[in-house]
Amino acid sequence: MRYDYLIVGTGLFGSVFACEMRRAGKTCLCIDKRSHIGGNLYTEDVNGIQVHKYGAHIFHTSNRTVWDYVNRFAEFNHYINSPIAVYKDELYNLPFNMNTFSRMWGIRTPEEARAQIERQRAAGRVEEPRNLEEQAISLVGRDVYEKLVKGYTEKQWGRDCTELPAFIIRRLPVRFTYDNNYFTDRYQGIPIGGYTRMIQRILGDTPVRLGVSYREFLAENERKGSPDTFDKVLYTGMIDAYFDYRLGELQYRSLRFEEEILPDCDNYQGNAVVNYTERQVPYTRIIEHKHFEFGEGKGTVITREYPAAWKRGDEPYYPINDQRNNELYAKYQELAAGEKNVLFGGRLGQYRYYDMDKVIEAALDMAKAELDTAKAER
């Protein structure tokens, strides 16, 4: 077969790009090294519960165009992300808001909360924070930092806050209202029936081959007497891996998930996401998946999420966008510019953390640019 595009990866970026190209009359073949479509969005039905296999994903956006786009492929429920934080025997609401401050200090009014935070900020403020700890205390004061930021952040990054650069926390949102909605975007929810179904509908009738990496696909093509051919490649894997790490490895943080099915328990923790902010607790959060769809399903399923150091062969989740890695990525970008018929997209291909709505925006922009270029060349 001959295709206009080989798309490496069936996550949100690759799937949206394939959808747009297919609508424009282009032919695409998608491949994925995993045994399923959807990338980290993949959800799996377990006893009627849609389990987020790679961590909680809550869709949110203020972009009406993107919201209308995803609603072509799924009906979204009205789930609102309102996580709980556990520190020792204390429970706090997130994001930091008046419920948080009332529980922490026994106060009631925004004026009292502002005054308490400002006193602590003034006591700990430094003109030029040298590390994350100094930066965080300068933003929210010592109490919020010690109970809700310090341990969680150290687990996420695997280092003490005093060893982490200040720029990692440029701001910490503080709200002086009794509102536990984590996001401020106008549109929010989770696709009814799970993300996998949504990705299936986005891909439509685009052919997909699973369980094959890009290198394996190319090697297999060489062995064929009549190989599949394609004019261009969209590569959504790790950009440094594409170039065989010739300039060195980009760094990531990884995650490990420990799933537990509890058939005799209907409600384990009363909330979809509960964060554990002490460093001594090895996991960062417990997800109870049935609460994403308001308690539907038999029994319950929970997932403990453990941060982990990344090494080659592990799944990369979070790019470490410090100066060293950004400079290295810029060099890989230069190499990528020399790949005439290869596009690089998504969080791994572009080495950046993307919210889902921004992934869709970027994929739509890339598809439009490709189609505009093709039109101009005719």
C-alpha positions in Angstrom: 0.0 0.0 0.0 1.0 3.6 -0.6 0.1 6.2 2.0 0.5 9.9 2.1 1.5 9.8 5.8 2.9 7.3 8.2 1.8 8.4 11.7 4.0 7.0 14.6 1.9 7.0 17.7 -1.9 6.8 18.2 -2.1 9.3 21.1 -4.2 12.4 20.9 -1.8 14.3 18.7 -1.3 11.5 16.1 -5.0 10.6 16.1 -6.2 14.2 15.5 -3.7 14.7 12.8 -4.8 11.5 11.1 -8.4 12.5 11.4 -7.8 15.9 9.7 -5.7 14.4 6.9 -8.3 11.8 6.3 -11.0 14.4 6.0 -8.9 16.2 3.5 -8.6 13.1 1.3 -5.1 12.1 2.4 -4.3 8.5 3.2 -2.7 7.6 6.5 -1.3 4.5 8.3 -0.9 4.7 12.1 1.5 2.5 14.0 2.0 2.2 17.8 4.5 0.3 19.8 1.9 -0.4 22.5 -0.8 -3.0 22.2 -3.5 -0.4 22.3 -4.5 2.9 20.8 -4.7 6.2 22.7 -1.3 6.6 24.2 -1.5 7.7 27.9 -5.2 8.5 27.4 -6.0 4.8 27.2 -8.9 3.7 29.4 -10.0 0.2 30.0 -13.3 -1.2 31.2 -13.0 -3.1 34.5 -16.3 -4.3 35.9 -18.1 -1.4 34.3 -15.6 1.2 35.5 -13.5 3.1 33.0 -10.0 2.8 34.5 -7.4 5.5 33.4 -4.5 3.2 33.0 -1.8 5.9 32.8 -3.0 8.3 35.4 -6.0 10.6 35.8 -6.9 12.7 32.7 -9.6 15.4 33.0 -10.3 17.3 29.9 -10.5 21.1 30.4 -10.3 24.0 28.0 -11.4 27.6 27.5 -11.1 27.2 23.7 -14.6 26.8 22.3 -13.2 25.5 19.0 -11.4 22.7 20.7 -14.4 21.9 22.9 -16.7 21.7 19.9 -14.1 19.5 18.2 -13.9 16.8 20.9 -17.7 16.8 21.3 -17.9 15.6 17.8 -16.4 12.3 19.0 -17.7 12.0 22.5 -20.4 13.1 24.9 -18.7 14.6 28.0 -20.0 14.4 31.5 -19.9 17.3 34.0 -17.1 16.0 36.2 -15.3 18.8 38.1 -11.8 18.1 39.3 -11.7 18.8 43.1 -8.8 16.8 44.6 -8.2 16.3 48.3 -4.8 16.5 50.0 -3.8 14.3 52.9 -1.0 15.5 55.3 -0.6 13.2 58.3 -4.1 13.1 59.8 -5.2 16.3 58.2 -7.4 16.7 55.1 -7.2 19.8 52.8 -9.0 20.9 49.7 -7.1 21.7 46.5 -6.4 24.1 44.8 -5.3 26.4 47.7 -8.5 28.2 48.5 -10.6 29.5 51.4 -11.6 25.9 52.4 -7.8 25.1 52.6 -7.0 28.2 54.7 -10.0 27.8 57.0 -8.9 24.2 57.8 -5.3 25.2 58.2 -5.7 28.3 60.4 -9.2 28.3 61.7 -10.1 31.5 59.9 -13.2 32.5 57.9 -12.6 35.6 55.7 -10.4 36.3 52.7 -9.0 39.3 54.6 -7.8 37.0 57.4 -6.3 34.5 54.9 -4.5 37.2 53.0 -3.0 38.7 56.2 -1.8 35.2 57.3 -0.2 34.4 54.0 1.4 37.9 53.7 2.9 37.6 57.2 4.5 34.3 56.3 5.6 35.4 52.9 7.3 38.5 54.4 9.1 36.4 57.0 10.5 34.0 54.4 10.8 36.3 51.4 14.2 36.6 49.6 14.9 39.0 46.8 16.2 36.3 44.4 15.1 32.8 45.4 18.0 30.3 45.0 15.9 27.2 45.0 12.4 25.9 44.9 11.9 26.0 48.7 12.8 29.7 48.9 10.6 30.4 45.8 7.6 28.6 47.2 7.8 30.2 50.7 8.0 33.6 49.0 4.8 32.8 47.1 2.5 31.1 49.7 4.3 31.2 53.1 5.7 28.4 55.2 2.6 26.6 56.4 1.2 25.9 52.9 4.6 25.0 51.6 5.5 22.6 54.5 2.2 20.8 54.4 1.0 20.8 50.8 4.0 21.5 48.5 7.3 20.3 50.0 6.8 16.5 50.3 4.7 16.1 47.2 7.2 18.0 45.1 10.2 16.1 46.5 8.5 12.8 45.6 7.7 14.0 42.1 11.2 15.1 41.3 13.2 12.7 43.5 15.2 15.5 45.1 15.0 17.9 48.1 13.3 21.2 47.3 16.5 23.0 48.3 18.2 21.1 45.5 15.6 22.0 42.9 15.8 25.2 40.8 13.4 28.0 41.7 11.9 28.3 38.2 10.1 25.0 38.5 7.5 26.9 40.6 6.9 30.3 38.9 3.6 30.7 40.5 1.3 28.8 42.9 -2.4 29.6 42.4 -4.1 31.0 45.5 -7.8 31.7 45.5 -9.6 33.6 48.2 -13.0 32.0 47.5 -14.6 28.8 48.8 -14.3 27.1 45.4 -12.7 23.6 45.1 -12.8 23.5 41.3 -9.2 22.9 40.3 -9.5 24.3 36.9 -10.8 27.8 35.9 -11.5 26.8 32.3 -15.0 27.3 31.0 -15.4 23.7 29.7 -14.5 20.6 31.7 -15.5 16.9 31.8 -14.6 13.3 30.9 -15.9 11.5 27.9 -18.7 9.1 28.8 -17.5 5.6 28.0 -13.9 6.5 28.3 -11.1 8.0 26.3 -10.4 4.9 24.3 -13.8 5.1 22.6 -13.2 8.7 21.8 -9.8 8.0 20.2 -11.4 5.2 18.2 -13.9 7.6 16.8 -11.3 10.2 16.0 -9.2 7.6 14.1 -12.3 6.4 12.3 -11.4 4.0 9.5 -7.7 5.0 9.5 -5.7 1.7 9.4 -3.8 1.0 12.6 -1.0 -1.5 13.4 -0.3 -2.1 17.0 2.7 -3.7 18.8 5.3 -2.4 16.3 7.8 0.4 16.9 9.0 2.8 14.2 12.3 1.0 13.8 10.7 -2.4 13.7 8.3 -1.1 11.1 11.1 0.2 8.9 13.0 -3.0 9.2 10.0 -5.1 8.4 9.4 -2.9 5.3 12.9 -3.5 4.1 12.3 -7.3 4.3 9.1 -7.1 2.3 9.1 -7.7 -1.4 6.4 -5.1 -1.8 6.7 -2.7 1.2 4.3 -0.1 2.3 5.4 3.3 1.2 4.6 6.8 2.4 5.5 10.3 1.4 5.8 11.8 4.9 6.2 10.7 8.6 4.6 12.3 11.6 6.7 11.1 14.5 5.2 11.5 18.0 7.8 9.5 19.9 10.9 10.8 21.7 12.8 13.1 19.4 16.2 12.0 20.9 15.3 8.3 20.3 14.5 9.1 16.6 18.1 10.3 16.2 19.5 7.3 18.2 20.5 9.7 21.1 23.4 10.9 19.1 23.6 14.2 21.0 22.8 12.6 24.4 19.6 11.8 26.3 16.9 14.2 27.1 15.8 13.7 30.7 12.3 12.8 32.0 10.5 11.8 35.1 8.5 8.5 34.9 5.6 7.0 36.8 4.7 3.6 38.1 1.1 2.5 38.7 -0.2 -0.1 41.2 -3.8 -1.0 40.4 -6.0 -2.8 42.9 -9.5 -4.2 42.2 -11.7 -4.1 45.3 -14.9 -6.1 44.3 -16.4 -5.9 47.8 -15.9 -2.2 48.3 -18.3 0.4 46.7 -16.4 3.5 47.8 -12.8 3.4 48.9 -12.0 7.1 49.5 -15.0 9.2 48.5 -13.1 11.2 45.8 -11.6 10.5 42.5 -8.1 12.0 43.4 -6.5 12.1 46.8 -3.0 13.5 47.0 -0.5 12.4 49.7 1.8 15.2 50.5 4.2 13.7 53.0 7.5 12.5 51.5 7.4 9.4 53.8 4.3 8.1 51.9 5.9 6.6 48.7 3.0 7.3 46.3 1.9 10.8 45.4 -1.8 10.0 44.9 -4.5 7.4 44.9 -7.1 7.5 42.1 -10.5 5.9 42.5 -11.7 5.7 38.9 -15.5 5.2 39.5 -15.8 8.7 40.8 -14.9 10.1 37.4 -18.3 8.8 36.3 -20.1 9.4 39.6 -19.9 6.0 41.1 -21.0 3.8 38.3 -19.7 0.2 38.1 -19.4 -2.8 40.4 -17.0 -2.7 43.4 -14.2 -0.2 42.9 -10.8 0.1 41.3 -8.0 2.2 42.8 -4.5 3.1 41.5 -1.6 4.2 43.5 0.7 6.4 41.5 4.5 6.3 42.3 6.9 8.8 40.8 10.1 7.2 39.4 13.4 8.1 37.9 13.5 7.6 34.2 16.0 5.4 32.3 16.1 4.4 28.7 13.4 1.8 28.1 11.0 3.3 30.7 8.0 5.2 29.8 8.8 9.0 29.8 6.0 11.1 31.3 7.3 14.5 32.2 10.0 16.4 30.3 12.5 18.1 32.6 12.6 21.5 31.0 15.6 22.9 32.7 18.3 24.9 31.0 20.5 21.8 30.2 17.6 19.9 28.6 16.1 22.8 26.7 19.5 23.6 25.2 19.9 19.9 24.2 16.4 19.9 22.7 17.2 23.0 20.7 20.1 21.0 19.1 17.7 18.1 18.3 15.4 20.7 16.7 18.2 21.7 14.4 18.6 18.0 13.4 14.8 17.7 13.0 14.8 20.7 10.6 17.1 18.7 8.3 14.6 15.8 8.1 12.8 16.9 4.9 9.8 14.7 5.1 9.5 14.1 8.8 7.2 16.1 11.2 7.7 15.9 15.0 4.7 16.4 17.2 3.3 15.9 20.7 4.9 16.0 24.2 7.7 13.6 23.2 8.4 14.8 19.7 8.4 18.4 20.9 9.7 17.8 24.4 7.2 19.8 26.3 4.3 19.2 28.7 1.0 19.6 27.0 -2.5 19.8 28.4 -5.0 17.8 26.2 -6.6 20.9 24.7 -3.2 22.3 23.7 -2.3 18.9 22.1 -5.4 19.2 19.9 -4.7 22.9 19.1 -1.1 22.0 18.0 -2.2 18.9 16.0 -4.9 21.0 14.2 -2.4 23.7 13.4 0.1 21.2 12.0 -2.5 19.6 9.9 -3.6 23.0 8.5 0.0 24.0 7.8 0.5 20.7 5.9 -2.6 21.1 3.8 -1.9 24.8 3.1 1.6 23.9 1.9 0.3 21.1 -0.3 -2.3 23.5 -1.8 0.4 26.2 -2.5 2.6 23.6 -4.2 -0.1 22.5 -6.6 
